[in-house]
């Protein structure tokens, strides 16, 4: 189970992706005493000042309780199909040794999100639990079968998203959009609010 993992790695293409896709899960894990490390491949320069965007994510993740954050320097909207991306992710995987990785789904309309999803398959090939979260640009093929209860963490997620002032004009960052999606996902599994994930890989091993 994700919330029983001692170390969780959350990966996003741009500042705000992690908060949007799995902010509630991150808060639930940290509340349970787990460590979460966040990685962003770009600094989001196509949608605002990159320094400001990174600062917004730092503030947002601080609200969720994340203390360790890494930013790559890959070009926004043009994350390459390159071993350099895989090496960047793999180096951080080896340094943090997570038991669970949360990343983008390949079923996404944004090219950067898809690239991160595909690179994650290679970079995190040795992780036992690899789950893919949804963003506002997921395609119809996104088929979640794993849900995390975030009923107690909706406000924290909302407060985190409010930190992204450079993106406030985007409809998907509005409280109504976030609460509607989390309520819908929760209703699918009998919860007040939930975040949904595709299971890319999930390995159970025998207890010691």
MARBA-3410 file (N, C-alpha, C, O; in Angstrom, 1 decimal):
208
0.8,-1.2,0.0,0.0,0.0,0.0,0.9,1.3,0.0,1.9,1.3,0.7 ~ 0.5,2.3,-0.8,1.3,3.5,-0.9,1.5,4.1,0.5,2.6,4.5,0.8 ~ 0.5,4.3,1.3,0.6,5.0,2.5,1.4,4.2,3.6,1.7,4.7,4.6 ~ 1.8,3.0,3.3,2.7,2.2,4.1,4.1,2.3,3.6,5.0,1.7,4.3 ~ 4.4,2.9,2.5,5.7,3.1,2.0,6.4,4.1,2.8,5.9,5.2,3.1
7.7,3.8,3.2,8.4,4.7,4.0,8.9,5.9,3.3,9.0,7.0,3.8 ~ 9.2,5.7,2.0,9.7,6.8,1.1,8.9,6.7,-0.2,8.8,5.7,-0.8 ~ 8.4,7.9,-0.6,7.6,8.0,-1.8,8.2,9.1,-2.7,8.5,10.1,-2.2 ~ 8.4,8.8,-4.0,8.9,9.7,-4.9,7.8,10.2,-5.8,7.1,9.4,-6.5 ~ 7.5,11.5,-5.9,6.5,12.1,-6.7,7.1,12.9,-7.8,7.9,13.8,-7.6
6.8,12.5,-9.1,7.5,13.1,-10.2,6.5,13.9,-11.1,5.4,13.4,-11.4 ~ 6.9,15.1,-11.5,6.0,15.9,-12.4,6.9,16.5,-13.5,8.1,16.8,-13.3 ~ 6.2,16.8,-14.6,6.9,17.5,-15.7,7.1,19.0,-15.3,8.2,19.5,-15.6 ~ 6.1,19.6,-14.7,6.1,21.1,-14.5,5.8,21.4,-13.0,5.1,20.6,-12.4 ~ 6.2,22.5,-12.5,5.8,23.0,-11.2,4.2,23.0,-11.2,3.7,23.7,-12.1
3.6,22.4,-10.3,2.2,22.3,-10.1,1.6,20.9,-10.4,0.5,20.5,-10.0 ~ 2.3,20.1,-11.3,1.8,18.8,-11.7,1.6,17.9,-10.5,0.6,17.2,-10.4 ~ 2.6,17.8,-9.7,2.6,16.9,-8.5,1.5,17.3,-7.6,0.8,16.4,-7.1 ~ 1.4,18.6,-7.3,0.3,19.1,-6.4,-1.1,18.7,-6.9,-2.0,18.3,-6.2 ~ -1.2,18.9,-8.2,-2.5,18.7,-8.9,-2.9,17.2,-8.9,-4.0,16.8,-8.5
-1.9,16.4,-9.3,-2.2,14.9,-9.5,-2.2,14.1,-8.2,-3.0,13.2,-8.2 ~ -1.4,14.4,-7.2,-1.3,13.6,-6.1,-1.1,14.4,-4.8,-0.5,13.8,-3.8 ~ -1.5,15.6,-4.7,-1.2,16.4,-3.6,-1.9,15.9,-2.3,-1.3,15.9,-1.2 ~ -3.1,15.4,-2.5,-3.8,14.8,-1.3,-3.2,13.5,-0.8,-3.1,13.3,0.4 ~ -2.7,12.7,-1.7,-2.0,11.5,-1.3,-0.7,11.8,-0.6,-0.3,11.2,0.3
0.0,12.8,-1.1,1.3,13.3,-0.5,1.0,13.7,0.9,1.7,13.3,1.9 ~ -0.1,14.5,1.1,-0.4,15.0,2.5,-0.8,13.8,3.4,-0.4,13.8,4.5 ~ -1.5,12.9,2.9,-1.9,11.7,3.6,-0.7,10.9,4.1,-0.7,10.4,5.2 ~ 0.2,10.7,3.2,1.4,10.0,3.5,2.3,10.7,4.5,2.8,10.0,5.5 ~ 2.5,12.0,4.4,3.3,12.7,5.4,2.6,12.7,6.7,3.3,12.7,7.8
1.3,12.9,6.7,0.5,12.8,8.0,0.7,11.5,8.7,0.7,11.4,9.9 ~ 0.9,10.4,7.9,1.2,9.1,8.4,2.6,8.9,8.8,3.0,7.8,9.2 ~ 3.5,9.9,8.7,4.9,9.8,9.1,5.8,9.4,8.0,6.9,9.0,8.3 ~ 5.4,9.4,6.8,6.2,8.9,5.7,7.0,10.1,5.0,6.6,11.3,5.2 ~ 8.0,9.8,4.3,8.8,10.8,3.6,8.4,10.8,2.2,8.3,9.8,1.5
8.2,12.1,1.6,7.9,12.3,0.2,9.0,13.2,-0.4,9.3,14.2,0.2 ~ 9.5,12.8,-1.5,10.5,13.6,-2.3,9.8,13.9,-3.6,9.2,13.1,-4.3 ~ 9.9,15.2,-4.0,9.3,15.7,-5.2,10.3,16.0,-6.3,11.4,16.6,-5.9 ~ 10.0,15.7,-7.5,10.9,16.0,-8.6,10.1,16.7,-9.7,9.0,16.2,-10.1 ~ 10.7,17.7,-10.3,10.1,18.4,-11.5,11.1,18.4,-12.6,12.3,18.8,-12.3
10.8,18.0,-13.7,11.7,17.9,-14.8,12.0,19.2,-15.4,13.1,19.5,-15.9 ~ 11.0,20.2,-15.4,11.2,21.5,-16.0,10.9,22.5,-14.9,10.5,22.2,-13.8 ~ 11.2,23.8,-15.3,10.9,24.9,-14.4,9.7,25.7,-14.8,9.4,26.8,-14.3 ~ 9.0,25.2,-15.9,7.7,25.8,-16.3,7.8,27.1,-16.9,6.9,28.0,-16.8 ~ 8.9,27.4,-17.6,9.2,28.7,-18.2,8.2,29.1,-19.3,8.1,30.3,-19.6
7.5,28.2,-19.9,6.6,28.6,-21.0,5.3,29.2,-20.4,4.5,29.8,-21.1 ~ 5.1,29.1,-19.1,3.8,29.6,-18.5,4.1,30.6,-17.4,3.3,30.8,-16.5 ~ 5.3,31.2,-17.4,5.6,32.2,-16.4,7.1,32.2,-16.1,7.8,31.4,-16.6 ~ 7.4,33.1,-15.2,8.8,33.2,-14.8,9.3,31.9,-14.1,8.7,31.5,-13.1 ~ 10.3,31.3,-14.6,10.7,30.0,-14.0,11.1,30.0,-12.5,10.8,29.1,-11.8
11.7,31.1,-12.1,12.1,31.2,-10.7,10.9,31.3,-9.8,10.8,30.7,-8.8 ~ 9.9,32.1,-10.3,8.6,32.3,-9.6,7.9,31.0,-9.5,7.3,30.6,-8.5 ~ 7.8,30.2,-10.6,7.1,29.0,-10.7,7.7,28.0,-9.7,7.0,27.2,-9.1 ~ 9.0,27.9,-9.7,9.6,27.0,-8.8,9.4,27.4,-7.3,9.1,26.5,-6.5 ~ 9.4,28.7,-7.0,9.1,29.1,-5.7,7.7,28.8,-5.3,7.4,28.4,-4.1
6.7,28.9,-6.2,5.3,28.6,-6.0,5.2,27.1,-5.6,4.5,26.7,-4.7 ~ 5.9,26.2,-6.3,5.8,24.8,-6.0,6.5,24.5,-4.6,6.0,23.7,-3.9 ~ 7.6,25.2,-4.3,8.2,25.0,-3.0,7.2,25.4,-1.9,7.1,24.7,-0.9 ~ 6.5,26.5,-2.1,5.5,27.0,-1.0,4.4,26.0,-1.0,3.9,25.6,0.1 ~ 3.9,25.5,-2.1,2.8,24.6,-2.1,3.2,23.3,-1.5,2.4,22.7,-0.7
4.3,22.8,-1.8,4.7,21.5,-1.2,5.1,21.6,0.3,5.0,20.7,1.0 ~ 5.5,22.8,0.7,5.7,23.0,2.1,4.4,22.9,2.9,4.4,22.4,4.0 ~ 3.3,23.4,2.3,2.0,23.2,2.9,1.7,21.7,3.1,1.1,21.3,4.1 ~ 2.0,20.9,2.1,1.7,19.5,2.1,2.7,18.7,3.0,2.5,17.6,3.4 ~ 3.8,19.4,3.3,4.8,18.8,4.2,6.0,18.2,3.6,6.8,17.5,4.2
6.2,18.5,2.3,7.4,18.0,1.6,8.6,18.9,1.8,8.5,20.1,1.6 ~ 9.7,18.3,2.2,10.9,19.1,2.5,12.0,18.9,1.5,12.8,19.8,1.3 ~ 12.0,17.9,0.7,13.0,17.6,-0.3,12.4,17.8,-1.7,11.5,17.0,-2.1 ~ 12.9,18.7,-2.5,12.4,19.0,-3.8,13.6,19.2,-4.8,14.6,19.8,-4.5 ~ 13.4,18.6,-6.0,14.5,18.7,-7.0,13.9,19.2,-8.3,12.8,18.8,-8.7
14.6,20.1,-9.0,14.2,20.6,-10.3,15.2,20.3,-11.3,16.4,20.5,-11.1 ~ 14.7,19.8,-12.5,15.6,19.6,-13.6,15.7,20.9,-14.5,15.0,21.8,-14.2 ~ 16.5,20.8,-15.5,16.6,22.0,-16.4,16.2,21.6,-17.8,16.7,22.2,-18.8 ~ 15.3,20.6,-18.0,14.9,20.3,-19.3,13.9,21.3,-19.8,13.2,21.9,-19.0 ~ 13.8,21.5,-21.1,13.0,22.6,-21.7,11.5,22.3,-21.5,11.0,21.3,-21.9
10.8,23.3,-21.0,9.3,23.2,-20.9,8.7,23.1,-22.3,9.0,23.8,-23.2 ~ 7.8,22.1,-22.4,7.0,21.7,-23.6,7.9,20.9,-24.6,7.4,20.5,-25.6 ~ 9.2,20.7,-24.2,10.1,20.0,-25.2,11.0,19.0,-24.4,12.2,18.9,-24.7 ~ 10.5,18.4,-23.4,11.3,17.4,-22.7,11.7,16.3,-23.7,10.9,15.7,-24.4 ~ 13.0,16.1,-23.9,13.5,15.2,-25.0,13.3,13.8,-24.7,13.2,13.3,-23.6
13.3,13.0,-25.8,13.3,11.6,-25.7,14.8,11.2,-25.7,15.4,10.9,-26.7 ~ 15.3,11.2,-24.5,16.8,11.2,-24.3,17.2,10.4,-23.1,16.5,10.4,-22.1 ~ 18.3,9.7,-23.1,18.8,9.0,-22.0,19.2,10.0,-20.9,19.3,9.6,-19.7 ~ 19.4,11.3,-21.2,19.7,12.2,-20.2,18.6,12.4,-19.2,18.8,12.5,-18.0 ~ 17.4,12.3,-19.7,16.2,12.4,-18.8,16.1,11.1,-17.9,15.9,11.3,-16.7
16.3,10.0,-18.5,16.3,8.8,-17.7,17.4,8.8,-16.6,17.2,8.4,-15.5 ~ 18.6,9.2,-17.0,19.7,9.3,-16.1,19.4,10.2,-14.9,19.7,9.9,-13.8 ~ 18.8,11.4,-15.2,18.4,12.3,-14.2,17.5,11.7,-13.2,17.6,11.8,-12.0 ~ 16.4,11.0,-13.7,15.4,10.4,-12.8,16.1,9.2,-12.1,15.8,9.0,-10.9 ~ 16.9,8.4,-12.8,17.5,7.2,-12.1,18.4,7.6,-11.0,18.5,6.9,-10.0
19.2,8.7,-11.2,20.1,9.1,-10.2,19.4,9.5,-8.9,19.8,9.2,-7.8 ~ 18.2,10.2,-9.1,17.4,10.6,-7.9,16.8,9.4,-7.3,16.6,9.3,-6.1 ~ 16.4,8.4,-8.1,15.8,7.2,-7.6,16.9,6.5,-6.7,16.5,6.0,-5.6 ~ 18.1,6.4,-7.2,19.1,5.7,-6.4,19.5,6.4,-5.2,19.9,5.8,-4.2 ~ 19.4,7.7,-5.2,19.7,8.6,-4.0,18.7,8.5,-3.0,19.0,8.6,-1.8
17.4,8.4,-3.4,16.3,8.4,-2.4,15.8,7.1,-2.0,15.2,6.9,-0.9 ~ 15.9,6.1,-2.9,15.5,4.7,-2.6,14.0,4.6,-2.2,13.7,4.1,-1.2 ~ 13.1,5.1,-3.1,11.7,5.0,-2.7,11.1,3.6,-2.9,11.6,2.8,-3.7 ~ 10.1,3.4,-2.1,9.4,2.1,-2.2,8.2,2.3,-3.2,7.7,1.3,-3.8 ~ 7.8,3.5,-3.4,6.7,3.8,-4.3,7.0,5.1,-5.1,7.6,6.0,-4.6
6.7,5.0,-6.4,6.9,6.2,-7.3,5.5,6.6,-7.9,4.8,5.7,-8.4 ~ 5.2,7.9,-7.8,4.0,8.4,-8.4,4.4,9.3,-9.6,5.2,10.2,-9.4 ~ 3.9,9.0,-10.7,4.3,9.8,-11.9,3.1,10.0,-12.9,2.0,9.6,-12.6 ~ 3.4,10.6,-14.0,2.4,10.9,-15.0,1.9,9.6,-15.7,2.6,8.5,-15.6 ~ 0.8,9.6,-16.3,0.3,8.5,-17.1,0.7,8.7,-18.6,0.8,9.9,-19.0
0.9,7.6,-19.3,1.1,7.8,-20.7,-0.2,8.2,-21.5,-0.1,8.6,-22.6 ~ -1.3,8.1,-20.8,-2.6,8.5,-21.4,-2.9,10.0,-21.1,-3.8,10.3,-20.4 ~ -2.0,10.8,-21.6,-2.1,12.3,-21.3,-2.0,13.0,-22.6,-1.2,12.6,-23.5 ~ -2.7,14.1,-22.8,-2.6,14.9,-24.0,-1.4,15.8,-24.1,-1.1,16.3,-25.2 ~ -0.8,16.1,-22.9,0.4,17.0,-23.0,1.6,16.2,-23.2,1.9,15.2,-22.6
2.4,16.6,-24.2,3.6,15.9,-24.7,4.6,15.7,-23.6,5.3,14.7,-23.5 ~ 4.8,16.7,-22.7,5.8,16.6,-21.6,5.3,15.5,-20.6,6.2,14.8,-20.1 ~ 4.0,15.5,-20.3,3.5,14.5,-19.4,3.8,13.1,-19.9,4.2,12.2,-19.2 ~ 3.5,12.9,-21.2,3.7,11.6,-21.8,5.2,11.2,-21.8,5.5,10.0,-21.5 ~ 6.1,12.1,-22.1,7.5,11.8,-22.1,7.9,11.4,-20.7,8.7,10.4,-20.5
7.5,12.1,-19.7,7.9,11.8,-18.3,7.3,10.4,-18.0,8.0,9.6,-17.3 ~ 6.1,10.1,-18.4,5.5,8.8,-18.1,6.4,7.7,-18.8,6.7,6.6,-18.1 ~ 6.7,7.8,-20.0,7.5,6.8,-20.7,8.9,6.7,-20.1,9.4,5.6,-19.9 ~ 9.5,7.8,-19.8,10.9,7.7,-19.2,10.8,7.1,-17.8,11.8,6.4,-17.4 ~ 9.7,7.3,-17.1,9.5,6.6,-15.8,9.6,5.1,-15.9,10.1,4.5,-14.9
9.1,4.6,-16.9,9.1,3.1,-17.1,10.5,2.6,-17.1,10.8,1.5,-16.5 ~ 11.4,3.3,-17.7,12.8,2.9,-17.7,13.6,3.3,-16.4,14.3,2.4,-15.8 ~ 13.4,4.5,-16.0,14.2,5.0,-14.8,13.8,4.3,-13.6,14.6,4.1,-12.7 ~ 12.5,3.9,-13.4,12.0,3.3,-12.2,11.7,1.8,-12.4,10.8,1.3,-11.8 ~ 12.5,1.2,-13.2,12.2,-0.2,-13.6,12.4,-1.2,-12.4,11.9,-2.3,-12.4
13.1,-0.7,-11.4,13.3,-1.6,-10.2,12.4,-1.3,-9.0,12.5,-1.9,-8.0 ~ 11.6,-0.3,-9.1,10.7,0.1,-8.0,9.6,-0.9,-7.9,9.0,-1.4,-8.9 ~ 9.1,-1.3,-6.7,8.1,-2.3,-6.5,6.7,-1.7,-6.9,5.8,-2.4,-7.3 ~ 6.5,-0.4,-6.6,5.2,0.2,-6.8,5.3,1.4,-7.7,5.9,2.4,-7.3 ~ 4.8,1.4,-8.9,4.8,2.5,-9.8,3.4,2.8,-10.2,2.7,2.0,-10.9
2.9,4.0,-9.8,1.5,4.4,-10.0,1.5,5.7,-10.8,2.4,6.5,-10.7 ~ 0.5,5.8,-11.7,0.3,7.0,-12.6,-0.9,7.8,-12.1,-2.0,7.2,-12.1 ~ -0.7,9.1,-11.9,-1.8,9.9,-11.5,-2.4,10.7,-12.7,-1.9,10.6,-13.8 ~ -3.6,11.3,-12.4,-4.2,12.0,-13.5,-4.0,13.5,-13.3,-3.9,14.1,-12.2 ~ -3.9,14.2,-14.4,-3.9,15.7,-14.5,-5.1,16.1,-15.3,-5.8,15.2,-15.9
-5.4,17.4,-15.4,-6.6,17.8,-16.2,-6.5,17.5,-17.7,-7.5,17.6,-18.4 ~ -5.3,17.0,-18.2,-5.2,16.7,-19.6,-5.1,15.2,-19.8,-4.6,14.8,-20.9 ~ -5.6,14.4,-18.9,-5.5,13.0,-19.2,-6.5,12.6,-20.3,-7.6,13.3,-20.5 ~ -6.2,11.6,-21.1,-7.0,11.2,-22.2,-8.1,10.2,-21.7,-8.0,9.7,-20.6 ~ -9.0,9.8,-22.6,-10.1,8.9,-22.2,-9.6,7.5,-21.8,-10.3,6.8,-21.1
-8.4,7.2,-22.3,-7.9,5.8,-22.0,-7.4,5.7,-20.5,-7.1,4.6,-20.1 ~ -7.3,6.8,-19.8,-6.9,6.7,-18.4,-7.9,5.9,-17.6,-9.1,6.2,-17.6 ~ -7.4,4.8,-17.0,-8.3,3.8,-16.4,-7.8,3.5,-15.0,-7.0,2.6,-14.8 ~ -8.2,4.3,-14.0,-7.7,4.2,-12.6,-8.3,3.0,-11.9,-9.5,2.8,-12.1 ~ -7.5,2.2,-11.2,-8.1,1.1,-10.4,-7.5,1.2,-9.0,-7.8,0.3,-8.2
-6.8,2.2,-8.7,-6.2,2.4,-7.3,-6.6,3.7,-6.8,-6.4,4.7,-7.5 ~ -7.2,3.8,-5.6,-7.7,5.0,-5.1,-7.1,5.3,-3.7,-7.0,4.4,-2.9 ~ -6.8,6.5,-3.4,-6.3,6.9,-2.1,-7.3,7.9,-1.5,-7.7,8.9,-2.1 ~ -7.7,7.6,-0.3,-8.7,8.4,0.5,-8.0,9.8,0.9,-7.1,9.7,1.6 ~ -8.5,10.9,0.3,-8.0,12.2,0.7,-9.0,13.0,1.4,-8.9,14.3,1.4
-10.0,12.4,1.9,-11.2,13.1,2.6,-10.7,14.2,3.6,-11.3,15.2,3.7 ~ -9.7,13.8,4.4,-9.2,14.7,5.4,-8.1,15.7,4.9,-7.6,16.5,5.7 ~ -7.8,15.7,3.6,-6.7,16.5,3.2,-7.1,17.4,2.0,-6.2,17.9,1.3 ~ -8.4,17.5,1.7,-8.8,18.3,0.6,-8.4,19.8,0.8,-8.0,20.5,-0.1 ~ -8.6,20.3,2.0,-8.2,21.7,2.3,-6.7,21.9,2.1,-6.3,23.0,1.5
-5.9,21.0,2.6,-4.5,21.2,2.4,-4.1,21.2,0.9,-3.3,22.0,0.5 ~ -4.7,20.3,0.1,-4.5,20.3,-1.3,-4.9,21.6,-1.9,-4.2,22.2,-2.8 ~ -6.1,22.1,-1.5,-6.6,23.4,-2.1,-5.7,24.5,-1.7,-5.4,25.4,-2.5 ~ -5.2,24.6,-0.5,-4.3,25.6,0.0,-3.0,25.6,-0.8,-2.4,26.6,-1.1 ~ -2.5,24.4,-1.1,-1.3,24.2,-1.9,-1.5,24.8,-3.3,-0.6,25.5,-3.8
-2.6,24.5,-3.9,-2.8,24.9,-5.3,-2.9,26.4,-5.4,-2.6,27.0,-6.4 ~ -3.4,27.1,-4.3,-3.5,28.5,-4.2,-2.2,29.2,-4.3,-2.1,30.4,-4.6 ~ -1.1,28.5,-4.0,0.2,29.1,-4.1,0.7,29.4,-5.5,1.6,30.2,-5.7 ~ 0.0,28.8,-6.5,0.4,28.9,-7.9,-0.3,30.2,-8.5,-1.1,30.1,-9.3 ~ 0.2,31.4,-8.0,-0.4,32.6,-8.4,-0.2,32.9,-9.9,-1.1,33.5,-10.6
0.9,32.4,-10.5,1.2,32.7,-11.9,0.2,31.9,-12.8,0.1,32.2,-14.0 ~ -0.4,30.9,-12.2,-1.3,30.0,-13.0,-2.8,30.2,-12.6,-3.6,29.4,-13.0 ~ -3.1,31.2,-11.9,-4.4,31.3,-11.3,-5.5,31.5,-12.3,-6.7,31.3,-12.0 ~ -5.1,31.9,-13.5,-6.2,32.0,-14.6,-6.6,30.7,-15.2,-7.6,30.6,-15.9 ~ -5.9,29.7,-14.9,-6.2,28.3,-15.4,-7.3,27.7,-14.7,-7.3,27.6,-13.4
-8.3,27.3,-15.4,-9.5,26.8,-14.8,-9.3,25.5,-13.9,-10.0,25.4,-12.9 ~ -8.4,24.7,-14.3,-8.2,23.5,-13.5,-7.5,23.7,-12.2,-7.6,22.7,-11.4 ~ -7.0,24.9,-11.9,-6.5,25.1,-10.6,-7.5,25.7,-9.6,-7.3,25.8,-8.4 ~ -8.7,26.0,-10.1,-9.8,26.5,-9.3,-10.2,25.4,-8.3,-10.2,24.2,-8.5 ~ -10.7,25.9,-7.1,-11.1,25.0,-6.1,-12.3,24.1,-6.5,-12.3,22.9,-6.2
-13.2,24.7,-7.3,-14.3,23.9,-7.8,-13.9,22.7,-8.7,-14.5,21.6,-8.5 ~ -12.9,23.0,-9.5,-12.4,21.9,-10.4,-11.8,20.8,-9.5,-12.1,19.6,-9.8 ~ -11.0,21.1,-8.6,-10.3,20.2,-7.7,-11.3,19.4,-6.9,-11.2,18.1,-6.8 ~ -12.2,20.1,-6.3,-13.2,19.4,-5.4,-14.1,18.5,-6.2,-14.5,17.5,-5.7 ~ -14.5,19.0,-7.4,-15.4,18.2,-8.2,-14.7,16.8,-8.6,-15.4,15.8,-8.5
-13.5,16.9,-9.0,-12.8,15.7,-9.4,-12.6,14.8,-8.2,-12.8,13.6,-8.3 ~ -12.1,15.3,-7.1,-11.9,14.4,-5.9,-13.2,13.9,-5.4,-13.2,12.7,-4.9 ~ -14.2,14.6,-5.5,-15.5,14.1,-5.1,-16.0,13.0,-6.0,-16.6,12.0,-5.6 ~ -15.8,13.2,-7.3,-16.2,12.2,-8.3,-15.4,10.9,-8.1,-16.0,9.8,-8.0 ~ -14.1,11.0,-7.9,-13.3,9.8,-7.7,-13.7,9.1,-6.4,-13.7,7.9,-6.3
-14.0,9.9,-5.4,-14.4,9.3,-4.1,-15.7,8.6,-4.3,-15.9,7.5,-3.7 ~ -16.6,9.2,-5.0,-17.9,8.5,-5.2,-17.8,7.2,-5.9,-18.7,6.3,-5.8 ~ -16.8,7.0,-6.7,-16.6,5.8,-7.4,-16.3,4.6,-6.5,-16.5,3.4,-6.8 ~ -15.7,4.9,-5.3,-15.3,3.9,-4.4,-15.8,4.1,-3.0,-15.3,3.5,-2.1 ~ -16.9,4.9,-2.9,-17.5,5.0,-1.6,-16.8,5.9,-0.6,-16.9,5.6,0.6
-16.1,6.9,-1.1,-15.3,7.8,-0.2,-15.8,9.2,-0.4,-16.4,9.5,-1.4 ~ -15.5,10.0,0.6,-15.8,11.4,0.5,-15.0,12.1,-0.6,-15.6,13.0,-1.3 ~ -13.8,11.8,-0.7,-12.9,12.4,-1.7,-11.7,11.5,-1.9,-11.2,10.8,-1.0 ~ -11.2,11.4,-3.1,-10.1,10.4,-3.4,-9.3,11.0,-4.6,-9.8,11.8,-5.4 ~ -8.1,10.5,-4.7,-7.3,10.6,-5.9,-7.1,9.3,-6.5,-7.0,8.2,-5.8
-7.1,9.2,-7.9,-7.1,8.0,-8.6,-5.8,7.8,-9.4,-5.2,8.7,-9.8 ~ -5.4,6.5,-9.4,-4.2,6.1,-10.1,-4.3,4.9,-11.0,-5.1,4.0,-10.7 ~ -3.6,4.9,-12.1,-3.4,3.7,-12.8,-2.3,2.9,-12.1,-1.3,3.5,-11.6 ~ -2.4,1.6,-12.1,-1.3,0.7,-11.6,-0.4,0.3,-12.7,-0.8,-0.5,-13.6 ~ 0.8,0.8,-12.8,1.8,0.5,-13.8,2.5,-0.8,-13.3,2.8,-1.7,-14.1
2.9,-0.8,-12.1,3.6,-2.0,-11.5,3.3,-2.0,-10.0,3.3,-1.0,-9.3 ~ 2.9,-3.2,-9.5,2.7,-3.3,-8.0,3.1,-4.7,-7.6,2.4,-5.7,-8.0 ~ 4.2,-4.8,-6.9,4.8,-6.1,-6.5,4.6,-6.2,-5.0,5.0,-5.4,-4.2 ~ 4.0,-7.3,-4.5,4.0,-7.7,-3.1,5.0,-8.8,-2.9,5.1,-9.7,-3.6 ~ 5.7,-8.6,-1.8,6.7,-9.6,-1.4,6.3,-10.2,0.0,5.6,-9.6,0.7
6.9,-11.3,0.3,6.6,-12.0,1.5,7.1,-11.2,2.7,8.2,-10.6,2.7 ~ 6.3,-11.2,3.8,6.8,-10.5,5.0,7.9,-11.3,5.6,8.0,-12.5,5.5 ~ 8.9,-10.5,6.2,10.0,-11.2,6.8,9.6,-12.1,8.0,10.5,-12.7,8.6
END
